[in-house]
Structure formats: structure tokens, C-alpha cells
Amino acid sequence: MTKEGIYFFTLSVGEDSGGRIMKFENRTDLEDTKEYYDSMAEESTLLFSWTMAKDNILVQINGELPE
């Protein structure tokens, strides 16, 4: 559903830790994707990630990163 995306790593958290920055064509696709990541966190603390949305951009970051 993303138009563009990029992965990044946060080495201070862990070698495989980081996140994604995703650009969407429309708000519905963005909200559906954000809801997917947020619902995973409700199912298991192991799947928790931080999500932030602004305009047509969604940022998803590994939950091990301190707030």
C-alpha cells in the first residue's frame, strides 16, 4: 500500500533494530497500516513498535527504543 518507503537502523538499540518511513497515496492506506502495527502491539509486547503519522507519512520504530 505504500508509495515509497525506507528502512533505517538504530544501532544503539541493537544490530537489527530500527524502523521504517513510509509514504502513502491516501490517508486510508496510512491509517490501515498504522492500525496493523498498533494492533500487533496489543497482541504481544514482543511485537510492540512506536508509530507516528503526519500528513501522508507513517514512521514505525522498533519498540525497544526508549520513548
Stockholm file with secondary structure:
# STOCKHOLM 1.0

chainA/1-67         MTKEGIYFFTLSVGEDSGGRIMKFENRTDLEDTKEYYDSMAEESTLLFSWTMAKDNILVQINGELPE
#=GR chainA/1-67 SS CEEEEEEEECTTTCTTCEEEEEEESSHHHHHHHHHHHHHHHHHCGGGCEEEEEETTEEEEEETTSCC
#=GC SS_cons        CEEEEEEEECTTTCTTCEEEEEEESSHHHHHHHHHHHHHHHHHCGGGCEEEEEETTEEEEEETTSCC
//
